[in-house]
Amino acid sequence: MSGVFPQIAVLAADVDTISIDFDESSLTTLKIVIGAILFGIALDTKLSDFAAAIRRPGAIAIGVVAQFVALPAITFALTLVLDIRGSVALGMILVACCPPGNVSNILTHRARGDVALSVSMTAVGNVLAIFLMPLNMALWGSLHPTGSAMLEDIELSAVDMFAEIAFVIGLPFIAGITIARLWPGFASRAGRVVSPLAFLALGAVIVIGVTNNWSIFVTYIGIVLVAVFLHDALALGLGYSIARLTRLPATSVRAMTFEVGIRNAGLGLLLVFTYFDGLGGMALVAAWWGIWDIIAGLAVAQVWRVRPPAPTGVVSEASA
């Protein structure tokens, strides 16, 4: 990429030295918003969802491998193929290590996919992310030829990141599941309010952050546009391909596509400001991914919405 686009290569080097302006109060707000998103996911999650996951171990295992093994590995390879360096590469790796959000459930429903599988995978994925996300980030980041030096300068600790993720994901998730278990009626009503408001709040935080750093955004956004476009397409394509290759039903193919392709970039953004001092390229990737991922996901869901899935055991053009 540096050989083909020399001007972009210069900007890419510069982006490693900039820091996004994001004060302590904004960081606190972002933590609350991410916690609210996970709380909303948990309100819509029942213990029976985990029981359902146990009854479908094959599909869940496929999703886990795709999300936490294949996607980070393929992302790492993409940064090498495109010659993406430094903080931008680390941002792509970080996003790939993030768990899914419940946007995947909404898109699966809109696409006439297997919502039960989607909800089960989201629940399992967020629990596993508490342990696997810091390990994945430490592994792939340390292997990257230019990103590893930045991790050494920042002295990233997988243990510290685990503690932060456990706090932001684990506590809201446990609280939400407990409420859903004890007061299911209240949880159902609250879930319809909490999740939409939390995502609107996340959108507002991102918009305000971009506005406060507008000159940086305009100057450097070109560096991440193509990378995020290709990365997002690769993530959606991975979910679709692995589901087809393992011969899942058409509705499950749609669910798997969104579970692997939709990442909780808001959590990634939080970690950028918590552990990476708002490192320019990482923040730009996470912020733009959070916007583009929803746009791309809605486009795919709309195409599938007008093309009913084939009956179980039949492969149709809807899943081709």
C-alpha contacts under 8 A as a table, 3 or more apart, distances in Angstrom:
res1	aa1	res2	aa2	distance
1	M	4	V	5.21
1	M	5	F	5.90
1	M	6	P	7.98
1	M	9	A	7.30
1	M	82	L	5.15
1	M	83	D	5.13
1	M	84	I	6.84
2	S	5	F	5.30
2	S	6	P	5.33
2	S	8	I	6.97
2	S	9	A	4.68
2	S	83	D	6.54
2	S	84	I	7.91
3	G	6	P	5.86
3	G	9	A	7.84
5	F	8	I	5.35
5	F	9	A	6.23
6	P	9	A	4.89
6	P	10	V	6.40
7	Q	10	V	5.20
7	Q	11	L	6.45
8	I	11	L	5.04
8	I	12	A	5.94
8	I	222	G	7.68
8	I	223	I	6.19
9	A	12	A	4.93
9	A	13	A	6.32
10	V	13	A	5.22
10	V	14	D	6.39
11	L	14	D	4.89
11	L	15	V	6.07
11	L	220	Y	6.81
11	L	223	I	7.34
12	A	15	V	5.18
12	A	16	D	6.91
12	A	85	R	7.42
12	A	88	V	7.68
12	A	220	Y	7.86
12	A	223	I	6.46
12	A	281	G	7.87
13	A	16	D	5.74
13	A	17	T	7.62
13	A	85	R	7.95
13	A	86	G	7.64
14	D	17	T	5.55
14	D	18	I	7.04
15	V	18	I	5.40
15	V	87	S	7.47
15	V	220	Y	7.06
15	V	280	G	5.48
15	V	281	G	5.65
16	D	86	G	6.40
16	D	87	S	5.52
16	D	88	V	7.87
16	D	279	L	6.75
16	D	280	G	5.97
16	D	281	G	6.17
17	T	279	L	7.57
17	T	280	G	7.10
18	I	279	L	6.53
18	I	280	G	5.15
19	S	277	D	6.90
19	S	278	G	5.20
19	S	279	L	5.05
19	S	280	G	5.02
20	I	213	N	6.72
20	I	278	G	5.09
20	I	279	L	6.65
20	I	280	G	5.80
20	I	283	A	7.21
21	D	209	G	7.68
21	D	212	N	7.23
21	D	213	N	6.56
21	D	278	G	7.33
22	F	26	S	6.13
22	F	27	L	6.79
22	F	209	G	6.91
22	F	273	F	7.47
22	F	278	G	7.29
23	D	26	S	5.35
23	D	27	L	6.32
24	E	27	L	5.00
24	E	28	T	6.20
25	S	28	T	5.06
25	S	29	T	6.20
26	S	29	T	4.99
26	S	30	L	6.14
26	S	205	V	7.73
27	L	30	L	5.01
27	L	31	K	6.26
27	L	270	L	7.14
27	L	273	F	7.20
27	L	274	T	7.83
28	T	31	K	5.11
28	T	32	I	6.34
29	T	32	I	5.13
29	T	33	V	6.17
30	L	33	V	5.01
30	L	34	I	6.11
30	L	202	L	7.21
30	L	205	V	6.97
30	L	270	L	6.54
31	K	34	I	5.23
31	K	35	G	6.03
31	K	168	V	6.86
31	K	270	L	6.76
32	I	35	G	5.05
32	I	36	A	6.06
33	V	36	A	4.97
33	V	37	I	6.25
33	V	198	A	5.70
33	V	199	F	7.83
33	V	201	A	6.55
33	V	202	L	6.19
34	I	37	I	5.03
34	I	38	L	6.38
34	I	168	V	6.93
34	I	169	I	7.98
34	I	198	A	7.54
34	I	202	L	7.56
34	I	266	G	6.71
34	I	267	L	6.34
35	G	38	L	5.20
35	G	39	F	6.00
35	G	168	V	5.33
35	G	169	I	6.36
35	G	172	P	5.73
36	A	39	F	4.80
36	A	40	G	6.02
36	A	172	P	7.11
36	A	194	V	6.93
36	A	195	S	7.30
36	A	198	A	5.82
37	I	40	G	5.08
37	I	41	I	6.33
37	I	101	G	7.84
37	I	194	V	7.46
37	I	195	S	5.78
37	I	198	A	5.45
37	I	199	F	6.87
38	L	41	I	4.96
38	L	42	A	6.20
38	L	101	G	7.75
38	L	168	V	7.98
38	L	169	I	6.04
38	L	172	P	5.96
38	L	173	F	5.80
39	F	42	A	5.08
39	F	43	L	6.19
39	F	172	P	4.69
39	F	173	F	5.32
39	F	175	A	7.08
39	F	176	G	5.10
39	F	194	V	7.90
40	G	43	L	5.08
40	G	44	D	6.57
40	G	176	G	7.00
40	G	191	G	5.39
40	G	194	V	5.54
40	G	195	S	4.82
41	I	44	D	5.36
41	I	45	T	6.36
41	I	101	G	7.62
41	I	102	N	5.99
41	I	123	A	7.72
41	I	173	F	7.41
41	I	176	G	7.67
41	I	191	G	7.69
41	I	195	S	7.18
42	A	45	T	4.74
42	A	46	K	7.64
42	A	123	A	7.58
42	A	172	P	7.54
42	A	173	F	5.08
42	A	174	I	7.35
42	A	175	A	7.70
42	A	176	G	4.53
42	A	177	I	5.05
42	A	180	A	7.58
43	L	46	K	7.72
43	L	176	G	4.71
43	L	177	I	5.81
43	L	179	I	7.01
43	L	180	A	5.39
43	L	187	A	5.36
43	L	188	S	6.83
43	L	190	A	7.51
43	L	191	G	5.48
44	D	180	A	7.35
44	D	187	A	7.30
44	D	188	S	6.74
44	D	191	G	6.15
45	T	49	D	6.44
45	T	119	V	7.20
45	T	120	S	7.99
45	T	123	A	6.92
45	T	177	I	6.31
45	T	180	A	7.23
46	K	49	D	5.27
46	K	50	F	7.37
46	K	177	I	6.47
46	K	180	A	6.57
46	K	181	R	6.84
47	L	50	F	5.41
47	L	51	A	6.56
47	L	177	I	7.51
47	L	181	R	7.54
48	S	51	A	4.73
48	S	52	A	5.96
49	D	52	A	4.91
49	D	53	A	6.19
49	D	116	A	7.66
49	D	119	V	7.18
49	D	120	S	5.23
49	D	123	A	7.72
50	F	53	A	4.87
50	F	54	I	6.32
50	F	120	S	6.24
50	F	123	A	7.47
50	F	124	V	7.25
51	A	54	I	5.07
51	A	55	R	6.41
52	A	55	R	5.03
52	A	56	R	6.40
52	A	120	S	7.02
53	A	56	R	5.05
53	A	57	P	6.08
53	A	60	I	6.42
53	A	117	L	7.58
53	A	120	S	5.69
53	A	121	M	7.39
53	A	124	V	7.94
54	I	57	P	5.30
56	R	59	A	5.84
56	R	60	I	6.41
57	P	60	I	5.17
57	P	61	A	5.83
58	G	61	A	5.19
58	G	62	I	6.23
59	A	62	I	5.12
59	A	63	G	6.34
59	A	248	L	7.62
60	I	63	G	5.10
60	I	64	V	6.16
60	I	117	L	7.98
60	I	120	S	7.92
60	I	121	M	6.18
61	A	64	V	5.04
61	A	65	V	6.14
62	I	65	V	5.32
62	I	66	A	6.14
62	I	242	I	7.61
62	I	243	A	7.71
63	G	66	A	5.06
63	G	67	Q	6.03
63	G	121	M	7.12
63	G	239	G	7.73
63	G	256	M	6.65
63	G	259	E	7.45
63	G	260	V	7.00
64	V	67	Q	5.22
64	V	68	F	5.83
64	V	69	V	7.57
64	V	125	G	6.86
65	V	68	F	5.53
65	V	69	V	5.07
65	V	70	A	6.23
66	A	69	V	5.80
66	A	70	A	4.80
66	A	71	L	5.92
66	A	238	L	7.31
66	A	239	G	6.84
66	A	242	I	7.41
66	A	260	V	6.67
67	Q	70	A	6.27
67	Q	71	L	5.42
67	Q	72	P	7.53
67	Q	96	A	7.84
67	Q	97	C	7.71
67	Q	99	P	7.75
67	Q	259	E	7.98
67	Q	260	V	5.45
68	F	71	L	6.36
68	F	72	P	6.53
68	F	97	C	6.61
68	F	132	L	7.10
68	F	133	M	7.80
68	F	136	N	7.59
69	V	72	P	5.98
69	V	73	A	6.32
70	A	73	A	5.20
70	A	74	I	5.97
71	L	74	I	5.16
71	L	75	T	5.94
71	L	96	A	6.15
71	L	97	C	7.82
71	L	235	A	6.63
71	L	238	L	7.49
71	L	260	V	7.88
72	P	75	T	5.00
72	P	76	F	6.13
72	P	93	I	6.20
72	P	96	A	5.31
72	P	97	C	6.07
72	P	136	N	7.33
72	P	140	W	7.39
73	A	76	F	5.14
73	A	77	A	6.36
73	A	140	W	7.56
74	I	77	A	4.98
74	I	78	L	6.11
75	T	78	L	4.94
75	T	79	T	6.36
75	T	92	M	6.92
75	T	93	I	6.20
75	T	96	A	6.83
75	T	231	H	7.03
76	F	79	T	5.34
76	F	80	L	6.62
76	F	89	A	7.87
76	F	93	I	6.50
76	F	140	W	6.80
76	F	144	H	7.47
77	A	80	L	5.17
77	A	81	V	6.19
78	L	81	V	5.05
78	L	82	L	6.04
78	L	231	H	7.69
79	T	82	L	5.33
79	T	83	D	5.72
79	T	84	I	4.81
79	T	85	R	7.16
79	T	89	A	5.84
79	T	92	M	7.95
80	L	83	D	4.83
80	L	84	I	6.31
81	V	84	I	7.80
84	I	88	V	6.71
84	I	89	A	5.59
85	R	88	V	6.13
85	R	89	A	5.23
85	R	90	L	8.00
85	R	146	T	5.77
85	R	147	G	6.73
86	G	89	A	5.55
86	G	90	L	6.43
86	G	146	T	5.13
86	G	147	G	4.61
86	G	150	M	7.25
86	G	281	G	7.79
87	S	90	L	4.96
87	S	91	G	6.05
87	S	147	G	6.45
87	S	150	M	7.68
87	S	279	L	6.72
87	S	280	G	6.90
87	S	281	G	4.66
87	S	282	M	5.28
88	V	91	G	5.01
88	V	92	M	6.37
88	V	224	V	7.28
88	V	280	G	7.95
88	V	281	G	4.29
88	V	282	M	5.29
88	V	284	L	7.85
88	V	285	V	6.55
89	A	92	M	5.19
89	A	93	I	6.29
89	A	147	G	6.74
89	A	281	G	7.90
89	A	282	M	7.65
90	L	93	I	5.06
90	L	94	L	6.02
90	L	141	G	6.30
90	L	147	G	5.94
90	L	281	G	7.99
90	L	282	M	6.21
91	G	94	L	5.05
91	G	95	V	6.22
91	G	281	G	6.51
91	G	282	M	3.83
91	G	283	A	6.98
91	G	284	L	7.93
91	G	285	V	5.57
91	G	286	A	6.42
92	M	95	V	5.27
92	M	96	A	6.23
92	M	228	V	7.70
92	M	231	H	7.71
92	M	282	M	7.33
92	M	285	V	6.47
92	M	286	A	7.63
93	I	96	A	5.10
93	I	97	C	6.31
93	I	137	M	6.81
93	I	140	W	7.16
93	I	141	G	7.07
94	L	97	C	5.14
94	L	98	C	6.53
94	L	137	M	6.08
94	L	268	G	6.29
95	V	98	C	5.21
95	V	263	R	6.68
95	V	264	N	7.51
95	V	265	A	5.84
95	V	268	G	5.79
95	V	286	A	6.45
96	A	263	R	7.08
97	C	129	A	7.93
97	C	132	L	7.97
97	C	133	M	5.28
97	C	136	N	6.31
97	C	137	M	6.47
98	C	129	A	7.01
98	C	133	M	6.31
98	C	263	R	5.84
98	C	264	N	5.80
98	C	265	A	6.87
98	C	267	L	7.07
98	C	268	G	6.47
99	P	122	T	7.81
99	P	125	G	5.90
99	P	126	N	5.48
99	P	129	A	5.75
99	P	133	M	7.77
99	P	263	R	5.78
99	P	264	N	5.82
100	P	103	V	7.91
100	P	104	S	6.87
100	P	122	T	5.99
100	P	125	G	6.81
100	P	126	N	6.91
100	P	259	E	6.04
100	P	260	V	7.19
100	P	262	I	5.71
100	P	263	R	4.54
100	P	264	N	5.25
101	G	104	S	6.11
101	G	105	N	7.91
101	G	122	T	6.78
101	G	262	I	7.03
101	G	263	R	6.27
101	G	264	N	5.07
102	N	105	N	5.02
102	N	106	I	6.59
102	N	119	V	7.77
102	N	122	T	6.89
103	V	106	I	5.06
103	V	107	L	6.15
103	V	262	I	7.34
103	V	294	I	7.90
104	S	107	L	5.14
104	S	108	T	5.99
104	S	118	S	7.12
104	S	122	T	7.94
104	S	255	A	7.71
104	S	258	F	5.18
104	S	259	E	5.66
104	S	262	I	5.96
105	N	108	T	5.08
105	N	109	H	6.20
105	N	115	V	6.27
105	N	118	S	5.64
105	N	119	V	6.07
105	N	122	T	7.84
105	N	255	A	7.81
105	N	258	F	7.90
105	N	259	E	7.95
106	I	109	H	5.19
106	I	110	R	6.24
107	L	110	R	4.95
107	L	111	A	6.02
107	L	258	F	7.08
107	L	297	G	6.86
107	L	298	L	6.66
107	L	301	A	5.86
108	T	111	A	5.04
108	T	112	R	6.21
108	T	113	G	4.90
108	T	114	D	6.74
108	T	115	V	5.96
108	T	118	S	6.98
108	T	254	R	6.44
108	T	255	A	5.32
108	T	258	F	6.70
108	T	301	A	7.12
109	H	112	R	5.18
109	H	113	G	5.76
109	H	114	D	7.37
109	H	115	V	5.77
110	R	113	G	7.53
110	R	301	A	6.01
110	R	302	Q	7.26
110	R	305	R	6.17
111	A	254	R	7.06
111	A	300	V	7.85
111	A	301	A	4.48
111	A	302	Q	6.46
111	A	303	V	7.68
111	A	304	W	5.02
111	A	305	R	4.45
112	R	251	T	6.87
112	R	254	R	7.85
112	R	304	W	7.23
112	R	305	R	6.06
112	R	308	P	7.04
112	R	309	P	7.21
113	G	250	A	7.66
113	G	251	T	4.21
113	G	252	S	6.20
113	G	253	V	7.58
113	G	254	R	5.15
113	G	255	A	5.41
113	G	309	P	7.67
114	D	117	L	5.48
114	D	118	S	6.33
114	D	251	T	4.89
114	D	252	S	5.19
114	D	254	R	7.14
114	D	255	A	5.58
115	V	118	S	4.86
115	V	119	V	6.05
115	V	255	A	6.80
116	A	119	V	5.27
116	A	120	S	6.17
117	L	120	S	5.10
117	L	121	M	6.03
117	L	252	S	6.97
117	L	255	A	6.78
118	S	121	M	5.17
118	S	122	T	6.09
118	S	255	A	5.34
118	S	256	M	7.15
118	S	259	E	6.56
119	V	122	T	5.11
119	V	123	A	6.21
120	S	123	A	5.23
120	S	124	V	6.20
121	M	124	V	5.11
121	M	125	G	5.68
121	M	259	E	7.11
122	T	125	G	5.03
122	T	126	N	6.07
122	T	259	E	7.00
123	A	126	N	5.48
123	A	127	V	6.47
124	V	127	V	5.28
124	V	128	L	6.19
125	G	128	L	5.18
125	G	129	A	5.95
126	N	129	A	5.00
126	N	130	I	6.81
126	N	169	I	7.32
127	V	130	I	5.73
127	V	131	F	7.78
127	V	169	I	7.91
127	V	170	G	7.28
128	L	131	F	5.63
128	L	132	L	5.97
128	L	133	M	7.98
129	A	132	L	4.85
129	A	133	M	4.91
130	I	133	M	6.16
130	I	134	P	7.51
130	I	162	F	6.18
130	I	165	I	5.64
130	I	166	A	5.55
130	I	169	I	7.17
130	I	170	G	7.28
131	F	134	P	6.52
131	F	135	L	6.95
131	F	162	F	6.46
132	L	135	L	5.18
132	L	136	N	5.93
133	M	136	N	5.18
133	M	137	M	6.12
133	M	162	F	7.84
134	P	137	M	5.14
134	P	138	A	6.06
134	P	158	A	5.03
134	P	159	V	7.58
134	P	161	M	5.80
134	P	162	F	5.82
135	L	138	A	5.21
135	L	139	L	6.05
135	L	158	A	6.18
136	N	139	L	5.08
136	N	140	W	6.04
136	N	141	G	7.99
137	M	140	W	5.57
137	M	141	G	5.54
138	A	141	G	5.35
138	A	142	S	5.85
138	A	156	L	7.64
138	A	157	S	7.88
138	A	158	A	6.34
139	L	142	S	5.41
139	L	143	L	6.41
140	W	143	L	5.08
140	W	144	H	6.34
141	G	144	H	5.36
141	G	147	G	5.98
141	G	148	S	5.56
141	G	151	L	7.08
142	S	147	G	6.99
142	S	148	S	4.37
142	S	149	A	7.87
142	S	151	L	6.93
143	L	147	G	7.90
143	L	148	S	6.27
144	H	147	G	5.16
144	H	148	S	5.41
145	P	148	S	6.14
145	P	149	A	7.87
146	T	149	A	6.09
146	T	150	M	7.46
147	G	150	M	5.34
147	G	151	L	6.53
148	S	151	L	5.08
148	S	152	E	6.35
149	A	152	E	5.09
149	A	153	D	6.31
150	M	153	D	5.00
150	M	154	I	6.15
151	L	154	I	5.05
151	L	155	E	5.74
151	L	156	L	5.78
152	E	155	E	4.81
152	E	156	L	6.94
154	I	275	Y	7.59
154	I	276	F	6.64
156	L	160	D	7.84
156	L	161	M	7.88
156	L	275	Y	7.06
157	S	160	D	5.21
157	S	161	M	6.29
158	A	161	M	5.07
158	A	162	F	5.96
159	V	162	F	4.98
159	V	163	A	6.29
160	D	163	A	5.12
160	D	164	E	6.36
161	M	164	E	5.06
161	M	165	I	6.08
161	M	271	L	7.97
161	M	275	Y	7.90
162	F	165	I	5.17
162	F	166	A	5.91
163	A	166	A	5.10
163	A	167	F	6.15
164	E	167	F	5.11
164	E	168	V	6.14
165	I	168	V	5.08
165	I	169	I	5.57
165	I	170	G	7.13
166	A	169	I	5.32
166	A	170	G	4.53
166	A	171	L	6.85
167	F	170	G	5.51
167	F	171	L	5.52
167	F	172	P	7.86
168	V	171	L	6.49
168	V	172	P	6.80
169	I	172	P	5.87
169	I	173	F	5.96
170	G	173	F	5.13
170	G	174	I	6.05
171	L	174	I	5.22
171	L	175	A	6.11
172	P	175	A	5.05
172	P	176	G	5.97
173	F	176	G	5.16
173	F	177	I	6.15
174	I	177	I	5.27
174	I	178	T	6.05
175	A	178	T	5.16
175	A	179	I	6.25
176	G	179	I	5.20
176	G	180	A	6.10
176	G	187	A	7.82
177	I	180	A	4.94
177	I	181	R	6.04
178	T	181	R	5.05
178	T	182	L	6.16
179	I	182	L	5.17
179	I	183	W	5.46
179	I	184	P	6.95
179	I	186	F	7.99
179	I	187	A	6.24
180	A	183	W	5.46
180	A	184	P	4.58
180	A	185	G	7.84
180	A	186	F	7.63
180	A	187	A	5.00
180	A	188	S	7.51
181	R	184	P	5.85
183	W	186	F	5.51
183	W	187	A	6.15
184	P	187	A	4.94
184	P	188	S	6.04
185	G	188	S	5.22
185	G	189	R	6.44
186	F	189	R	5.22
186	F	190	A	5.93
187	A	190	A	5.03
187	A	191	G	5.77
188	S	191	G	5.22
188	S	192	R	6.64
189	R	192	R	5.50
189	R	193	V	6.98
190	A	193	V	5.24
190	A	194	V	5.89
191	G	194	V	5.19
191	G	195	S	5.98
192	R	195	S	6.33
192	R	196	P	7.02
193	V	196	P	5.88
193	V	197	L	6.23
194	V	197	L	5.33
194	V	198	A	5.92
195	S	198	A	5.12
195	S	199	F	6.29
196	P	199	F	5.29
196	P	200	L	6.16
197	L	200	L	5.03
197	L	201	A	6.02
198	A	201	A	4.98
198	A	202	L	6.14
199	F	202	L	4.89
199	F	203	G	6.14
200	L	203	G	5.04
200	L	204	A	6.20
201	A	204	A	4.94
201	A	205	V	6.18
202	L	205	V	5.05
202	L	206	I	6.26
202	L	266	G	7.13
203	G	206	I	5.17
203	G	207	V	6.11
204	A	207	V	5.05
204	A	208	I	6.01
205	V	208	I	5.22
205	V	209	G	6.00
206	I	209	G	5.01
206	I	210	V	6.09
206	I	287	A	6.53
207	V	210	V	5.12
207	V	211	T	6.06
208	I	211	T	5.00
208	I	212	N	6.11
209	G	212	N	5.23
209	G	213	N	6.32
210	V	213	N	5.10
210	V	214	W	5.52
210	V	217	F	6.56
211	T	214	W	4.88
213	N	216	I	5.49
213	N	217	F	6.14
214	W	217	F	4.95
214	W	218	V	6.07
215	S	218	V	5.29
215	S	219	T	6.12
216	I	219	T	5.15
216	I	220	Y	6.04
216	I	221	I	7.99
217	F	220	Y	5.49
217	F	221	I	5.38
217	F	284	L	7.45
218	V	221	I	5.72
218	V	222	G	7.88
219	T	222	G	7.39
220	Y	223	I	5.68
220	Y	224	V	7.65
221	I	224	V	5.62
221	I	225	L	6.29
221	I	284	L	6.98
222	G	225	L	5.31
222	G	226	V	7.55
223	I	226	V	7.23
223	I	227	A	7.45
224	V	227	A	5.07
224	V	228	V	5.75
224	V	281	G	7.94
224	V	284	L	7.12
224	V	285	V	6.08
224	V	288	W	7.86
225	L	228	V	5.46
225	L	229	F	6.13
225	L	288	W	7.85
226	V	229	F	5.05
226	V	230	L	6.13
227	A	230	L	5.34
227	A	231	H	5.93
228	V	231	H	4.89
228	V	232	D	5.83
228	V	285	V	6.85
228	V	288	W	7.49
228	V	289	W	6.18
228	V	292	W	7.88
229	F	232	D	5.36
229	F	233	A	6.19
229	F	292	W	7.61
230	L	233	A	5.13
230	L	234	L	5.99
231	H	234	L	5.03
231	H	235	A	6.21
232	D	235	A	5.09
232	D	236	L	6.28
232	D	261	G	6.62
232	D	289	W	7.65
232	D	293	D	6.46
232	D	296	A	7.95
233	A	236	L	5.25
233	A	237	G	5.89
233	A	261	G	7.78
234	L	237	G	4.95
234	L	238	L	5.91
234	L	261	G	7.87
235	A	238	L	5.09
235	A	239	G	6.45
235	A	260	V	6.16
235	A	261	G	4.42
235	A	262	I	7.76
236	L	239	G	5.32
236	L	240	Y	6.30
236	L	257	T	5.32
236	L	258	F	6.49
236	L	260	V	6.35
236	L	261	G	3.99
236	L	262	I	7.46
237	G	240	Y	5.07
237	G	241	S	5.86
237	G	257	T	6.99
237	G	261	G	7.50
238	L	241	S	5.13
238	L	242	I	5.96
238	L	257	T	7.27
238	L	260	V	7.17
238	L	261	G	7.51
239	G	242	I	5.53
239	G	243	A	6.22
239	G	253	V	7.68
239	G	256	M	5.25
239	G	257	T	4.05
239	G	258	F	6.98
239	G	259	E	7.17
239	G	260	V	5.00
239	G	261	G	6.31
240	Y	243	A	5.35
240	Y	244	R	6.26
240	Y	253	V	5.87
240	Y	254	R	7.00
240	Y	256	M	6.38
240	Y	257	T	4.54
241	S	244	R	5.11
241	S	245	L	5.99
242	I	245	L	5.05
242	I	246	T	6.11
243	A	246	T	5.28
243	A	247	R	6.19
243	A	248	L	5.49
243	A	252	S	7.40
243	A	253	V	5.15
243	A	256	M	6.39
243	A	257	T	7.66
244	R	247	R	4.90
244	R	248	L	6.07
244	R	253	V	6.48
245	L	248	L	7.88
248	L	252	S	5.91
248	L	253	V	6.08
249	P	252	S	5.23
249	P	253	V	6.24
249	P	311	P	7.83
249	P	312	T	5.33
249	P	313	G	5.86
249	P	314	V	7.33
249	P	315	V	7.58
250	A	253	V	5.00
250	A	254	R	6.58
250	A	309	P	5.61
250	A	310	A	5.91
250	A	311	P	7.38
250	A	312	T	6.80
250	A	313	G	7.91
250	A	314	V	7.52
250	A	315	V	6.54
250	A	316	S	7.69
250	A	318	A	7.58
250	A	319	S	5.68
251	T	254	R	5.30
251	T	255	A	6.51
251	T	309	P	6.03
251	T	310	A	7.77
251	T	312	T	7.96
252	S	255	A	4.94
252	S	256	M	5.98
253	V	256	M	5.14
253	V	257	T	6.11
253	V	319	S	6.92
254	R	257	T	5.16
254	R	258	F	6.67
254	R	319	S	7.47
255	A	258	F	5.50
255	A	259	E	6.14
256	M	259	E	4.98
256	M	260	V	6.09
257	T	260	V	5.63
257	T	261	G	5.82
258	F	261	G	4.84
258	F	262	I	5.38
258	F	297	G	7.23
259	E	262	I	5.81
259	E	263	R	7.92
260	V	263	R	7.37
261	G	293	D	7.98
262	I	293	D	6.42
262	I	294	I	7.69
262	I	297	G	7.37
263	R	290	G	7.94
263	R	293	D	7.75
264	N	267	L	5.67
264	N	268	G	6.91
264	N	290	G	7.43
265	A	268	G	4.80
265	A	269	L	6.13
265	A	286	A	5.40
265	A	287	A	7.10
265	A	289	W	6.50
265	A	290	G	5.14
266	G	269	L	4.97
266	G	270	L	6.27
266	G	286	A	7.15
266	G	287	A	7.51
266	G	290	G	6.65
267	L	270	L	5.04
267	L	271	L	6.36
268	G	271	L	5.15
268	G	272	V	6.22
268	G	286	A	6.13
269	L	272	V	5.03
269	L	273	F	6.56
269	L	282	M	7.96
269	L	283	A	6.09
269	L	286	A	5.46
269	L	287	A	6.68
270	L	273	F	5.45
270	L	274	T	6.10
271	L	274	T	4.83
271	L	275	Y	5.69
271	L	276	F	7.15
272	V	275	Y	5.68
272	V	276	F	4.84
272	V	277	D	6.56
272	V	278	G	5.45
272	V	279	L	6.74
272	V	282	M	6.56
272	V	283	A	6.21
273	F	276	F	5.68
273	F	277	D	5.09
273	F	278	G	4.43
273	F	279	L	7.56
273	F	283	A	7.84
274	T	277	D	6.45
274	T	278	G	7.67
276	F	279	L	5.58
278	G	282	M	7.50
278	G	283	A	6.12
279	L	282	M	5.64
279	L	283	A	6.12
280	G	283	A	5.34
280	G	284	L	6.21
281	G	284	L	5.18
281	G	285	V	6.17
282	M	285	V	5.26
282	M	286	A	6.21
283	A	286	A	5.24
283	A	287	A	5.98
284	L	287	A	5.22
284	L	288	W	5.96
285	V	288	W	5.38
285	V	289	W	5.79
286	A	289	W	5.12
286	A	290	G	6.16
287	A	290	G	5.29
287	A	291	I	6.75
288	W	291	I	5.19
288	W	292	W	6.02
289	W	292	W	5.13
289	W	293	D	5.47
290	G	293	D	5.58
290	G	294	I	6.78
291	I	294	I	5.77
291	I	295	I	6.67
292	W	295	I	5.02
292	W	296	A	6.08
293	D	296	A	5.29
293	D	297	G	5.94
294	I	297	G	4.97
294	I	298	L	5.98
295	I	298	L	5.29
295	I	299	A	6.31
296	A	299	A	5.11
296	A	300	V	6.34
297	G	300	V	5.22
297	G	301	A	6.07
298	L	301	A	4.99
298	L	302	Q	6.01
299	A	302	Q	5.20
299	A	303	V	6.41
300	V	303	V	5.24
300	V	304	W	6.38
301	A	304	W	5.15
301	A	305	R	5.89
302	Q	305	R	4.90
302	Q	306	V	6.72
303	V	306	V	5.87
303	V	307	R	6.75
304	W	307	R	4.90
304	W	308	P	6.85
304	W	309	P	7.81
304	W	318	A	6.59
305	R	308	P	6.65
307	R	318	A	5.61
308	P	318	A	6.54
309	P	316	S	7.09
309	P	318	A	5.48
309	P	319	S	6.88
310	A	313	G	7.91
310	A	314	V	5.67
310	A	315	V	6.04
310	A	316	S	5.34
310	A	318	A	6.90
310	A	319	S	7.78
311	P	314	V	5.60
311	P	315	V	7.95
315	V	318	A	7.93
315	V	319	S	6.63
315	V	320	A	7.54
316	S	319	S	5.77
316	S	320	A	6.46
317	E	320	A	4.73
